[in-house]
Amino acid sequence: MVQHLRRLRPKQCCQFFKHYSSESVANAETKSIPSPKQWSAALHRLSVMQQSRFGKQLHKYVDKLHDKYGPIFRESLGPVTAVFISDPHEMRRVFAHEGRYPIHVLPEAWLHYNKIHKTERGLYFMNGEEWMLYRKLLNPLLLKNYDGQHILDNCELMVNRLIDEWYALSDDGEILNLEQKLYELSILFMVAVIVGSSFPKHVREVRPWTGILAKSVRDIYKESVALSQISVEFAAKWRLPAWRRFSTVVGTSFEISNELIKTMDKMVSSDGLLYQLRQCNIPQEKINTIILDFILAAGDTTATTTQWAMYLLSTHDDIQTKVKEEFENSNLRETCESDLMRGIVRETMRLYPVAPFIARFLPQDLKVFDSYIIPAGEMIILSVYSSGRNGLYFPDPDEFIPSRWERDEQTGSLKGVVDPFATLPYAMGARSCIGRKIAQTQICFSLATIFKQYEVLPMALVDMILHLIPVPDKPIQLHFEPRSNLG
């Protein structure tokens, strides 16, 4: 996130929006947005960045500024100034005014790689009319007409075998390289969506590709972080080691993904996403870029959330026991749609949001809190981490309480949530996560399968740091104990 803020040029953003008319800020009777004093802020930022090891604790730094200045403040990180907002009502207002073609922030290393290699990418990298065209085509396939049961039927055998394999290869119950294994599970789930009902017959054919790809995708995020504190253009021009490593893992991921797509092409069913995209008369080259990005994106988001949920459940024996008891005799659909499982996933995403910050640029000036004007084209950052851990919206905000998401039978209101929009794991609006239903299905099913069969114990406590996404400050080590051994 530090890289995004530091490297973006505000003037370029403003040029994009220059054709929009906007209310004159100068003529508006408004207050100045709170901001740290220039000299004290500079010293504080320097101290924080040094202590936080180059932005790994940026979420805590921003949270402290919200504690000091309230739900809105303006702050400079590098040459870019942004307005930070943590109020759920005003966050919804931002999404409501993001315009027909919402603009989001992407890591500059990824954009620069695409530029110098002339690489076409999928939906996540599209903007404007092109993005709108393909988003409209994909919405019915992945959201409106999504069939979670169909995916569960295709993946049940695969997930059970994979988890049994983890245990068989464990070190006396300790699951080795858990994060990478979860990356592969996420990629396999996405492959099942792409291929369709023929997937169970072809799992062995794709496993050689998905195992290698899991490591490559994981390394992309690792090397992206290494590039986050230097000029990407400078690193690429002078072929610095960080850029060479990044280019290598991205190139490897593309090569493997393309080979995987060729393999999937031979096994696709009529209910698979690949077949359905072809029915939309999308050019094959564009289909390949969309599928490639879905495969690459599957790893980090769902794997990270599943890992955090496993860790949280391992440290809460009472909730883990409840999961085992409630789901022991349930079928897959009942498990994934239960209040308990939905609460576990929502609570995990509240505490460890995949996107702790969501950035937007608005095409018009926006008045917030009835007092402040944010000019068109200025970066707005929604502090999802801070709002999700705010006691005003979530009593006992730092505690893992899945039952807070259950509804009161008489009033229908959530039992322990004041404002559910204070946590936005998939964002909102037209550019919200296109794969959220797939992610929800995979996370729920994976957790239910694991905790039905195993008691999971933590081997060490961890803390959260930022590496583009929230990750543990050290590898999560979990011990699996088969429930059949427990009597």
Secondary structure, DSSP 8 states (H G I E B T S, - for coil): -HHHHHH--HHHHHHHTTTS----TTTS---------HHHHHHHHHHHHHHTTTTTTHHHHHHHHHHHH-SEEEEEETTEEEEEE--HHHHHHHHHTS-SS-B----HHHHHHHHHTT----GGG--HHHHHHHHHHHHIIIIIT--HHHHHHHHHHHHHHHHHHHHHTSBTTB-TTHHHHHHHHHHHHHHHHHH-TTGGGGHHHHHHHHHHHHHHHHHHHHHHHHTTTS-HHHHHHTT-HHHHHHHHHHHHHHHHHHHHHHHHHTT--TTSHHHHHHTTT--HHHHHHHHHHHHHHHHHHHHHHHHHHHHHHHT-HHHHHHHHHHHTT--HHHHHHSHHHHHHHHHHHHHS-S-SEEEEE-SS-EEETTTEEE-TT-EEEEEHHHHHT-TTTSSSTTS--GGGGSB-TTT-SBSS-S-GGG--TT--STTS-TTHHHHHHHHHHHHHHHHHHEEEEESS---EEESSSEEESS---EEEEEGGGT-
